[in-house]
Structure formats: C-alpha cells, structure tokens
Amino acid sequence: GKVTLPAGTTKVSFYAVAWKGNPAKLEFSVAGTVVGTQEIAANDAATSMAPYNLTVTDSDYYTVTLPAALDAATEVTVKTVETGYRAIIFGVQAK
C-alpha cells in the first residue's frame, strides 16, 4: 500500500498484526529507497475466514523512525518483504 506523510514527519506509529502463525516484516520506502523496516507479530484472529475478531494489545503498536524529517509531503510505500506473509495495518499516525 501507499500512504502520503506530511512534511516534517520523523516517525510513523501504527497498530499492525500479521497473519495467523506467520509473522511478517514490513518495509517502508520512498521512491525505491528503503527508509525503515518493522517485524510484525502474528495474530491468531487474522485468517482468511471472516469474521475478523482481532484482539490488539500494546505489543501490536509499532513506531518506525525515518532517517530524516520529510522536507515535503511524501508518498511512502509499505509492503511485506522476506516472508511474503500478509499484515493488517491500522491507526497510522505521522509524528
């Protein structure tokens, strides 16, 4: 997915869970340059079968610090890497 972060952003905080039994690794990049990664823990409720009754705890809250403050509003690409497993991301907050 892609998200546009405002100028001045130095950190991105969010909640995330990975697919049941399959931890994931997220990669954040700007124009093809990796600016951060984050390991995401698996969650037993994240499966291919609805309904999704996720229970989220403080350990599912992550913060990625960018190498420098963004000079302008910037589109950031977020994708899973290495494992290829899915992740659910929500509550994204630029700081």
LOVEXTI-692233 format. One record per residue: x, y, z of N, C-alpha, C, O, CB in turn; residue number from 1; residue in three letters. Coordinates in steps of 0.2 Angstrom, whole numbers. Each point is the difference from the previous one (the first is absolute). Glycine has a CB too. Layout:
% residues N
LOPA   n_u   n_v   n_w  ca_u  ca_v  ca_w   c_u   c_v   c_w   o_u   o_v   o_w  cb_u  cb_v  cb_w  nr rest
LOPA     X     Y     Z     X     Y     Z     X     Y     Z     X     Y     Z     X     Y     Z NUM  ALA
...
% end
This chain:
% residues 95
LOPA   n_u   n_v   n_w  ca_u  ca_v  ca_w   c_u   c_v   c_w   o_u   o_v   o_w  cb_u  cb_v  cb_w  nr rest
LOPA     4    -6     0    -4     6     0     4     6     0     6     0     1   -15    -6     5   1  GLY
LOPA     6    12    -7     4     6     0    -4     5     5    -6     0     0    10    -2   -12   2  LYS
LOPA     0     6    15    -3     5     4     4     7    -1     6    -1    -1   -10    -8    10   3  VAL
LOPA     1    15    -9     3     6     0     1     3     7    -5     1     3     1     1   -15   4  THR
LOPA    10    -1    13     2     3     7     1     7    -1     3     2    -5     2   -13     9   5  LEU
LOPA    -7    15     1     1     8    -1     8     2     2     4    -4     3   -16     5     0   6  PRO
LOPA    13     5    -6     7     2     1     2     1     8    -5     1     4     4     5   -15   7  ALA
LOPA     7    -8    12     2     1     7    -1    -7     4     3     0     6    -6    12    -6   8  GLY
LOPA     0   -17    -3    -1    -6     3     7    -4     2     5     0    -5   -16    -1    -1   9  THR
LOPA    12    -1    12     6    -3     2    -1    -8     2     5    -4     0     0    15     3  10  THR
LOPA   -11   -12    -1    -2    -6     2    -7    -2    -2    -4     4    -1    11    -3    11  11  LYS
LOPA    -8    -8   -11    -7    -2    -2    -2    -5     5     4    -5     1    -2     7   -13  12  VAL
LOPA    -7    -1    16    -3    -5     5    -6    -3    -3    -4     3    -3     9     3    13  13  SER
LOPA    -6   -13    -8    -6    -3    -3    -1    -7     4     5    -2     4    -3     7   -15  14  PHE
LOPA    -8    -8    11    -1    -6     2     0    -5    -6    -2     2    -5    -5     2    15  15  TYR
LOPA    10   -10    -9     0    -5    -5     0    -7     3     3    -1     5     3     9   -12  16  ALA
LOPA    -9   -13     3     0    -7     2     2    -3    -7    -2     2    -5    -6    -1    15  17  VAL
LOPA    11    -7    -9     2    -4    -6    -5    -6     0    -3    -1     5    15     4    -5  18  ALA
LOPA   -12    -7    -5    -4    -5    -1     1    -6     5     6    -1     2    -7     4   -14  19  TRP
LOPA    -4    -6    14     0    -6     5     6    -4    -2     1    -3    -5   -13     3     7  20  LYS
LOPA    16    -1     3     6    -5     0     6     3    -5     5    -4    -1   -13    -5     3  21  GLY
LOPA     7    15    -4     5     2    -5     2     7     1    -3     5    -3    -2   -13    -5  22  ASN
LOPA    10     9    12     3     7     1     2     3    -6     2    -4    -5     1     1    16  23  PRO
LOPA    -3    10   -12     1     3    -6     6     5     1     1     2     6   -13    -4   -10  24  ALA
LOPA    15     5    -1     4     5     0    -2     6    -5    -1    -2    -6    11    -6    10  25  LYS
LOPA   -11    14    -1    -2     5    -4     6     4    -2     4     1     3   -15     0     2  26  LEU
LOPA    11     2   -12     5     4    -2    -3     7    -2    -6     0    -4    13   -10     0  27  GLU
LOPA    -5    15     6    -2     7    -2     5     3    -5     6     0     2   -12     1     9  28  PHE
LOPA     4     1   -17     5     3    -4    -3     7    -4    -6     0     0    10   -12    -2  29  SER
LOPA     0    16     0    -1     6    -3     4     0    -7     6    -1     0    -8     7    11  30  VAL
LOPA    -2    -6   -16     3     0    -7     5    -6    -1     5     1    -3    -7    12     3  31  ALA
LOPA     0   -18     3     5    -6    -1     5    -1     5     4    -5     0    -7     6   -11  32  GLY
LOPA     4     4    16     5     0     5    -3    -2     7    -5     3     2    12     6    -8  33  THR
LOPA    -5   -15     9    -2    -2     6     1     5     5     6     2     1    -4   -14    -4  34  VAL
LOPA    -7    14     7     1     5     6    -1    -3     6     1     3     6    -4     6   -13  35  VAL
LOPA     1   -15     8    -2    -4     6    -3    -7    -1    -3    -1    -5     2    12    10  36  GLY
LOPA     2   -15     0    -3    -7     0    -3    -1     7     2     3     5     6    -7   -14  37  THR
LOPA   -13     0     9    -3    -2     7    -2    -7     0    -4    -2    -5     1    14     7  38  GLN
LOPA     5   -16     3    -3    -7     0    -7     0     4    -1     4     4    13    -9    -3  39  GLU
LOPA   -17     1    -4    -6     1     3    -2    -7     2     1    -5    -3    -4    14    -5  40  ILE
LOPA     0   -10    14    -2    -6     3    -6    -3    -3    -5     4    -2    10     0    13  41  ALA
LOPA    -6   -10   -11    -6    -4    -2    -5     1     5     1     1     6     6    -9   -13  42  ALA
LOPA   -14     8     4    -5     0     4    -5    -5    -2    -2    -1    -6     3    13     8  43  ASN
LOPA    -3   -16     3    -4    -6    -1    -7     1    -4    -3    -4    -3     8    -1    13  44  ASP
LOPA    -8    11    -9    -6     2    -3     1     3    -7    -5     1    -4     1     2    15  45  ALA
LOPA    10    -2   -14     1     2    -6     1    -6    -5     5    -3    -1     0    14     5  46  ALA
LOPA   -11   -13    -7     0    -6    -4    -5     2    -6    -2     5    -1     4   -13    11  47  THR
LOPA    -2     3   -15    -4     1    -6    -7    -1     1    -4     0    -5    14    -3    -1  48  SER
LOPA   -12     2    12    -7    -1     2    -4     5     4     2     1     6     1   -13    -7  49  MET
LOPA    -7    16    -2    -4     5     4    -5    -4     5    -2    -5    -2     3    13    -8  50  ALA
LOPA    -3    -4    15     2     6     2     7     1     3     2    -5     3   -14     7    -1  51  PRO
LOPA    15     4    -2     6     1     3    -1     3     7    -2     6     0     7    -4   -12  52  TYR
LOPA    -4    -5    17    -1     2     7     7     1     3     2    -4     4   -13    -2    -3  53  ASN
LOPA    15    11    -3     7     1     2     0     3     7    -4     4     2     7    -2   -14  54  LEU
LOPA     1    -5    16     2     3     7     7     3    -1     4    -4    -2   -12    -4     8  55  THR
LOPA     8    14    -5     6     4    -1     3     2     7    -4     3     4     0     1   -15  56  VAL
LOPA    10    -4    12     3     2     7     6     5    -2     1     2    -5    -4   -13    11  57  THR
LOPA     6    14     0     5     4    -1     6    -2    -4     3     4    -3    -7     1    14  58  ASP
LOPA     5   -12   -11     5    -3    -4    -1     1    -7     5    -2    -4    -2    -6    13  59  SER
LOPA    -9     9   -12    -2     1    -7     1     7    -2    -2     2    -6    -6   -12     7  60  ASP
LOPA    11    14     3     1     7    -2     7     1    -1     5    -1     4   -14     5     3  61  TYR
LOPA    10    -1   -13     7     1    -3     2     7    -2    -5     4    -2     4   -16    -2  62  TYR
LOPA     7    14     4     2     6    -2     6    -1    -4     5    -3     2    -9     9     8  63  THR
LOPA     4    -3   -16     6     0    -5     3     7     0    -4     5    -2    -1   -15    -5  64  VAL
LOPA    11    11     8     3     6     0     4     1    -7     4    -4    -2    -3     4    15  65  THR
LOPA    -3     6   -16     3     1    -7     7     3     1     2     3     6   -13    -1   -11  66  LEU
LOPA    16    -3     0     7     2     1     0     8     1     5     2     2    -1   -12    -9  67  PRO
LOPA    -9    14     4     0     7     0    -7     2     0    -4    -3    -3    16     4    -2  68  ALA
LOPA   -13     5     7    -7     3    -1    -2     1    -7     5     2    -4    -4     4    15  69  ALA
LOPA    -7    -7   -13    -2     1    -7     0     7    -2    -3     4     4    -3   -14    -3  70  LEU
LOPA     9    12    -6     0     7    -2    -7     3    -3    -1     5     0    14    -7    -3  71  ASP
LOPA   -16    -3     0    -7     1    -3    -4    -6     1     2    -5     2     3    13   -11  72  ALA
LOPA   -12    -7     7    -4    -5     1     2    -6    -5     2     2    -6   -12     6     8  73  ALA
LOPA    11   -14     1     3    -5    -4    -4    -7     0    -2    -2     5    13     8    -2  74  THR
LOPA   -11    -9    -9    -3    -6     0     4    -6     2     6     0    -3   -13     5    -7  75  GLU
LOPA     5    -9    15     4    -5     2    -3    -7    -2    -6    -1     1    10     8     9  76  VAL
LOPA     0   -11   -12    -3    -7    -2     1    -5     6     6     0     3    -4     2   -16  77  THR
LOPA    -7    -6    15     1    -4     5    -2    -7    -3    -5    -1    -3     2     9    12  78  VAL
LOPA     8   -13    -8    -1    -7    -2     3    -5     4     5     2     4    -6     2   -16  79  LYS
LOPA    -2   -10    12     4    -6     3     6    -2    -4    -1     0    -6   -10    -3    12  80  THR
LOPA    16     1    -2     6    -2    -4     2    -6     4    -2    -2     6     5    13   -10  81  VAL
LOPA     2   -15     1     3    -6     2    -5    -6     1     1    -5    -3     8    12     9  82  GLU
LOPA   -14    -6    -1    -4    -6     1    -6     0    -5    -2    -5    -2     5     6    14  83  THR
LOPA    -5     5   -15    -5     0    -4    -7    -1     3    -5     0    -4    13    -4    -4  84  GLY
LOPA    -8     4    15    -7    -1     3    -3     6     1     3     6     0     1   -15     6  85  TYR
LOPA   -11     9    -6    -4     6     1     0     3     7     2    -3     5    -9    -2   -14  86  ARG
LOPA     6    12     9    -1     3     6    -6     5    -1    -1     2    -5    14    -3     7  87  ALA
LOPA   -16     2     4    -5     5     0     2     6     4     3    -1     6   -12    -8    -6  88  ILE
LOPA     9    15    -3     2     6     3    -5     5     1    -5     1    -4    16    -3    -1  89  ILE
LOPA   -12     5    11    -5     5     1     2     5     5     5    -1     4   -14    -7    -6  90  PHE
LOPA     6    14     3     1     5     5     7     3    -2     3     2     5   -10    -8     4  91  GLY
LOPA     8     7   -15     7     4    -2     0     7     2    -5     4    -1     6   -12    -9  92  VAL
LOPA     4    10    13     1     7     3     7     2    -2     5    -3     2   -14     1     7  93  GLN
LOPA     9     8   -13     7     3    -1     1     5     6    -4     3     2     2    -4   -15  94  ALA
LOPA     9     1    15     2     4     5     6     4    -2     3     4     4    -7   -12     4  95  LYS
% end
